[in-house]
Structures are given as C-alpha cells and as structure tokens.
C-alpha cells in the first residue's frame, strides 16, 4: 500500500474505503491499528531544531569584513600596536553581541507545527465512537467531524451534512468552503477538492464522516513543512555586497602593502621601519568602525520598524527591505480588510442601492441614486427583515477588552446583519419579535438556507441562497426575469458574492432538503452583493511602490476573477497585464513563465509549491523579492523569499516562524512603510561607507605623497590612530542616525548586483579625498618651507586632516541636499559627536600630558583661522557638485 500517491479525490467513498481496507461503519480493528501505527508512525510533523545562543553568536562572525578585522588585529598586535588591536577586537565583539541580542529576541522556531499533537479527534474504531489524540490517527481511521472541530489529518469525505470548512490557512481561500462527497477529476487543484478535508483546517458548520488517507509528513501540511525545512535561506543583498566588498578590500590592502614596500625600498629606508609603515597603512585601510556602524544601523532600523508595526526577526532583513524590487502579496486581510461587507443591493422593479461603510462596524447608509433611502421603504424593509431572520451569525459589540465590532459565525451572514443595522433595523429585536420555528440548514447541494418564523399573522418563511437556486423557487409574477438577470450579470462582473432572498407568508415547510413545496410560491425580495473590501490606504501604497520602482504582484488562493477585480481597483493590474491561475501555471514551462513574468500581476488559486516557484522565478531574474503570507501554505515561499513577511494578527505560527518580518497590523501599507525605513537604513549605511573611506583615503594618500617626495611623515603613528578611533569614532555611528530625507520612495531600488561603493559614491569619494589631500599636503609643504618647528607643522597637519573629516561627515549626510540647509541639529546625535570630537582634539593639542603622548604642541590661535578655511574647502567642493546634481534630475545621486 502506497497511499501518498493515490488520487483520493478521484475515488468514490466506497472505493476509497476498499483501497485502505477499512469499513465506514466500524473502522479499524485493534490488530490492524497496531500494524498501521508501526508502518506509518505517529501523526506528527518534522521537528525543527532550535538554534542555541552560541550558534546565533558564531553566526555574527560569518562575514568577510570580520575576517579582515581579525587579521588586522593580529597584525597590529604583532607590531606592538596593542591598543589598536584591542580597539578592533572590541568593535568585533560589540558587533557580535548586538547582533546576537537583536536576533535572539526575534528568534522563533517552527515548533508550532508540533501543536498538531495536542489536538483531539473523534473516530470510529471497532464499531465504537472514541476520542483520541490526533497524533494517534492512522490511514484508514474513520473520522467524525462537527462544527468547531479542528481536522487532525487529511481525509476523504464519506458522508456530509451541510459541511463547511475554513481552509484559509492552507489554501488562502477567504471564505468557508462547502463540502460534498462526489468524486472529482484527477486534475482538480487542492483548493477545489471539495470532497477532501485537510489537517490545519477547521469545521465552521455542519457535520461529516471521513476516511483518514494521509498522516504526518504525508499530509498537505506535512509536505509544506518538508518544503520549508528543505529550503535554503538566501543570502541577503547586504551579505552579498559585504562578501564582494571584503574581497576588494583585501586586494586593496595587499596592493597598498606592496606599493609602500617598493617605494620605501627605492628610497633606501631601513627594512624594519619600512615594514612598520607598510603594515600600519595596510591596517588603516580597514574601516574597523564599519561593522559596528552597520550593526547599530540595522538595530536602529529594526526599532524604527517596530514602532511602525513591523517586527524584524533577522537584522540583515532591514537593509534587504530597502532593496526590494518585487512584493508578492496575499489578498485577503493584507490588501483587503478580511471583513465581508455588503456594497450593493438590487430590489424588485430594477431598483439599485449603494451601501456605504465597510467592515463589521454597523455605520453607513443605503443610498438610491445618491440619496438616503427612506426608513419606511417597504421593499427595502422586507429584504432587511428577511436577511436578519434567515441568519445564524451574531454581531458582538465593542467592550473594554476589544474596541472593535466582532462576529460569531459565518462572515457572509454577519455582513447581512451589518446591512440590517445600516437600514435602521435591529436584527436582535427582529429575532425576538419573529422567533424561528423551523429551518432547513444551508445545503451545498441546493445552495439554499430556509427558515420559518412565527408572526402575529401566522408564519413567515424566508429563503436565502445562490441566485439561480432562489429564483428557481420564486413565483414568476414576483419579479422581472430580465431585470434580475441583468442585475446578476452586472454585480457578478464586479466580483461581488451574490445572494438572492425571497419569502412566503403562511406557507408549509417540511424540514427536509426537499424544497419542492416552496417552488413557485415564494416572492422575490432582492439581491445582495458583498465583498471583502480593499483597505482604504492600499491604493496609495501601491502607487507609492510603483513610483519607487517596486512591482506589486498579487498571489492569492481566491478565484482569478475576484483577485483581478481587486487588483484593478488598487492599481496593481494596469493595461496590458494579466492574471494566471494555478492550473494555467502548471501548464506553463519555466522559460515561458519567465518570458511573461513582467506582464503577470495576479496569480490566483495557487498552491504552496507554485508560490515557491513564483518567488524563485522572480529571483532568477535578479529581483529582490518580498513575499507576504499568513497561512501554513505560505511557509515555503516565505522561507525562500529574500524577505518573508508574515501577518501578525491572522498569521499562523508556522508562517511567522518561516518569515523574516512580521507585520503586526496585517496591513500592506505597513510593508511599504517598512520598505521606506529599509531604504533609510541602506542609504545611511552608504553614507558611513563613504565617510570612512574618505578618511582612510586621505591618510593613505598624504603619507604616500610624503614617501614619494622623500619628506618626513606628516603624521605620527599615534596621530593616525587618534583619527581612526576618535575623529571617526565620535561621528561614525552618529551618522547612521540620520533621518528620512523625504525622497526615499522616489528613488530606484538597489539592484542585487550593485556594489557597496557604486560609481556615484566613487565619484564623490574622489572629489572629497582629492580636495582634502590637496589642501592637507599643500599646507604641509608650505609650512615646512616657512621654517617653523616640525612638531608644529605635524600638529597643524594633524588638525587640518581632522577638520577635513568633520566637514566630510557633513558632506556625507546627503548626496543632493546642501549641508547648509540640512542643519546639524536635525541629527542631535551627530551634533553631539562633532562637539565631543572638537573638544577632545583641543585637549590633545593644548593639554601638556596629551602633548607628550600624541607628539603635539599648542597651535597659535591665529593659525586656526587659516586651518579652518583650508579644511572647509572640501565642503565647498562638494556643495558645488551637489548644486549641479540638483540641476540634473537624471543624476541618481547616492543610492
């Protein structure tokens, strides 16, 4: 027996039982149960190993930049620069601890999959009904289901009575699915297998008897868990850039080392001294402040996102969001409110009403041709009374614990109660006034629900259901068939879920599913059209994404027509774009999919493996993909996406465990705000990179020029160390705290292949370093020729180079905006860092103990004006470049 490959939905109930050698009436024997338990094992899912603290800690060192810093620390220690080595190691350890703490707080395992074992199930064994743990279910068990039950395993339905099952967590279907027992074609997709129930779903109405056909890892949920666990987490764009950057940095340091050796040998410098200079310069190339600045920047971005309802589980995902080029988003609950709402009503005689207000909050109006409907309108009042009576749902008003209106029961029926309130009637009062005395529950076969109520004049029978089923029972004289047909077509074209309503006074109702006594006797009351409305802010969020160069693609478990209608309303689907459903996707070869991927804006009725395929198809084109999801079925795609985004309210624990980002309010607009924060982090990281390399390049070039010209070194080793640790250190992390410039979402996203230092940044680097080196080295040459002491020349050169770095940090705050307009106090952290850096430098220059340590002498106050003027040249040079960059709007600036 190899049941995992059997198409159970294609078999009839008796054939399925025969295949598994079991009886629908008596179930399995004790002997057979033991044999199958030994063969198939417990009904549990693969267990995920927790990552201990030490693994999270070691993970922080998996970066080429960290390896280079370790080498730099070792070299510094070997040449006697113990302080330098200590600082580098401190930076590395601080970075690791910050990263471990942040990721440890957000670390969640997929152990929630094991919650299946805590469920109980009712089964028939040896002819007796018993309650067992779901983990003990085996193929061939006969499962009994009723409203409120969680389904413990995949099962083929044998008998049903008005059964409806919520499958949102598995298929993405937003509404409960009516079930039946008839066989279905083999090609029927998972979401359309109405004769099957699956684990991780639950029964919302009715009852059933079902044959367990798959347990544990062979269930649909088990397959999803396996895909999730087998999937490899992609390297983030930041990690890829750091890896490439590390290789480039290593090569640059080695070239610099060789160059100094060659130049020094040509000058005949002693080998020992030459080696010390070469190693010092090589170490100075490594921006030891970069890694901690990156970690702090990501952590700050993480906190900012949390304040905007986006909880990040992994630090690197913060920057990845800023690089996102495609957002594959679910529809239900993310783009929509996940609250069914009546939006249109059709009354007899061709009257069409618009209903305002959304969600379950009972506020809104019924409008006819833009004007409020009279509260005495008999046709409308009859319809409203009928939908309130033929209804099993409840509206729960706000209380001290929850300020929202909530529902108990079917969302479709709850929306009808809200409609009743909007029409001026109280459904609870109507139910008390007209108590129910008989009913025929909703039957998926007839698509009808019928209730009978006692009235002062006798009885009232109400019929509610699919338009074709209700109209078949109506007295032809009670409605205009052509007008109703036109209304059905018009409302269906708007992808509204339609219900027809009819009633009969003092008629006979037999409580069976045979509605023949009603045929031709009920009077048509109208049509009700409802939908899960889009969130009000989503259209502008989608437009914002499009302006930012980010595509929004809907990936939903709902039907194609419904998804396409919502996508058009929100601006996701534009002219020339199309929708593809799961069946069409299966028939599409990989090369064909990639050829039309740019024109597909909606993927509908897709199963987990297809979602995974969609993500990988976009990634194969170099796209950085964010994928949203809330169900078990979304977990594999969430794990493989560059940024998996789970829903915090409706999301399953499995989805949250697989994701890197959890949206606490289930709102697409929050994702867009998180992208904006991610872009801020990315641009601030690049500002830091630019600043650190401008500083390093200044030092290297000034010292190399002195070597080439045969001059004394313009900076002492401790002065270089001071600039690297204090001058940089007081402003580097502060620069990462820069706020939004305002145009983040009008810039193009970073491509996956874009380096950490792009062309625009290199051009700026050459300008800033060129001006700084020219000013510093020119001043050094001039001061040497004036005959003042070398100690004063070296101190002034040291001070001028520090001043250039402080002006450079102002330059790096924006690629376009003038530093004069930004205002230093807009970033109080930077303002404080600059003040502290200046005070410490004055201490080095004027405090006698510091003079001895750092080989400095007091500078005459009159000379400070000239030094300040020369240092500011780097600011004015960059201001000129920014002026022309602002005039040339096509210039991409800092990206």
HELIX and SHEET records of a PDB file:
HELIX    1   1 UNK A    3  UNK A    5  5                                   3    
HELIX    2   2 UNK A    8  UNK A   10  5                                   3    
HELIX    3   3 UNK A   13  UNK A   19  1                                   7    
HELIX    4   4 UNK A   30  UNK A   40  1                                  11    
HELIX    5   5 UNK A   53  UNK A   59  1                                   7    
HELIX    6   6 UNK A   64  UNK A   78  1                                  15    
HELIX    7   7 UNK A   82  UNK A  106  1                                  25    
HELIX    8   8 UNK A  111  UNK A  118  5                                   8    
HELIX    9   9 UNK A  134  UNK A  136  5                                   3    
HELIX   10  10 UNK A  168  UNK A  171  1                                   4    
HELIX   11  11 UNK A  190  UNK A  192  5                                   3    
HELIX   12  12 UNK A  216  UNK A  218  5                                   3    
HELIX   13  13 UNK A  220  UNK A  230  1                                  11    
HELIX   14  14 UNK A  237  UNK A  267  1                                  31    
HELIX   15  15 UNK A  271  UNK A  285  1                                  15    
HELIX   16  16 UNK A  288  UNK A  307  1                                  20    
HELIX   17  17 UNK A  316  UNK A  322  1                                   7    
HELIX   18  18 UNK A  378  UNK A  389  1                                  12    
HELIX   19  19 UNK A  411  UNK A  422  1                                  12    
HELIX   20  20 UNK A  427  UNK A  433  1                                   7    
HELIX   21  21 UNK A  467  UNK A  473  1                                   7    
HELIX   22  22 UNK A  476  UNK A  478  5                                   3    
HELIX   23  23 UNK A  481  UNK A  493  1                                  13    
HELIX   24  24 UNK A  516  UNK A  518  5                                   3    
HELIX   25  25 UNK A  538  UNK A  547  1                                  10    
HELIX   26  26 UNK A  560  UNK A  570  1                                  11    
HELIX   27  27 UNK A  582  UNK A  586  1                                   5    
HELIX   28  28 UNK A  590  UNK A  596  1                                   7    
HELIX   29  29 UNK A  597  UNK A  599  5                                   3    
HELIX   30  30 UNK A  608  UNK A  620  1                                  13    
HELIX   31  31 UNK A  632  UNK A  634  5                                   3    
HELIX   32  32 UNK A  635  UNK A  640  1                                   6    
HELIX   33  33 UNK A  653  UNK A  658  1                                   6    
HELIX   34  34 UNK A  668  UNK A  709  1                                  42    
HELIX   35  35 UNK A  717  UNK A  722  1                                   6    
HELIX   36  36 UNK A  723  UNK A  727  3                                   5    
HELIX   37  37 UNK A  729  UNK A  735  1                                   7    
HELIX   38  38 UNK A  744  UNK A  746  5                                   3    
HELIX   39  39 UNK A  759  UNK A  785  1                                  27    
HELIX   40  40 UNK A  790  UNK A  811  1                                  22    
HELIX   41  41 UNK A  819  UNK A  822  1                                   4    
HELIX   42  42 UNK A  824  UNK A  826  5                                   3    
HELIX   43  43 UNK A  828  UNK A  846  1                                  19    
HELIX   44  44 UNK A  848  UNK A  854  1                                   7    
HELIX   45  45 UNK A  861  UNK A  871  1                                  11    
HELIX   46  46 UNK A  873  UNK A  887  1                                  15    
SHEET    1   A 6 UNK A 128  UNK A 133  0                                        
SHEET    2   A 6 UNK A 120  UNK A 125 -1                                        
SHEET    3   A 6 UNK A 142  UNK A 146 -1                                        
SHEET    4   A 6 UNK A 202  UNK A 214 -1                                        
SHEET    5   A 6 UNK A 154  UNK A 166 -1                                        
SHEET    6   A 6 UNK A 177  UNK A 178 -1                                        
SHEET    1   B 6 UNK A 128  UNK A 133  0                                        
SHEET    2   B 6 UNK A 120  UNK A 125 -1                                        
SHEET    3   B 6 UNK A 142  UNK A 146 -1                                        
SHEET    4   B 6 UNK A 202  UNK A 214 -1                                        
SHEET    5   B 6 UNK A 154  UNK A 166 -1                                        
SHEET    6   B 6 UNK A 196  UNK A 197 -1                                        
SHEET    1   C 8 UNK A 310  UNK A 312  0                                        
SHEET    2   C 8 UNK A 661  UNK A 663 -1                                        
SHEET    3   C 8 UNK A 643  UNK A 647  1                                        
SHEET    4   C 8 UNK A 625  UNK A 629  1                                        
SHEET    5   C 8 UNK A 326  UNK A 329  1                                        
SHEET    6   C 8 UNK A 551  UNK A 556  1                                        
SHEET    7   C 8 UNK A 600  UNK A 604  1                                        
SHEET    8   C 8 UNK A 578  UNK A 581  1                                        
SHEET    1   D 9 UNK A 371  UNK A 372  0                                        
SHEET    2   D 9 UNK A 366  UNK A 368 -1                                        
SHEET    3   D 9 UNK A 351  UNK A 355 -1                                        
SHEET    4   D 9 UNK A 336  UNK A 347 -1                                        
SHEET    5   D 9 UNK A 523  UNK A 534 -1                                        
SHEET    6   D 9 UNK A 497  UNK A 505 -1                                        
SHEET    7   D 9 UNK A 458  UNK A 465 -1                                        
SHEET    8   D 9 UNK A 448  UNK A 455 -1                                        
SHEET    9   D 9 UNK A 436  UNK A 443 -1                                        
SHEET    1   E 2 UNK A 394  UNK A 396  0                                        
SHEET    2   E 2 UNK A 406  UNK A 408 -1                                        
END                                                                             
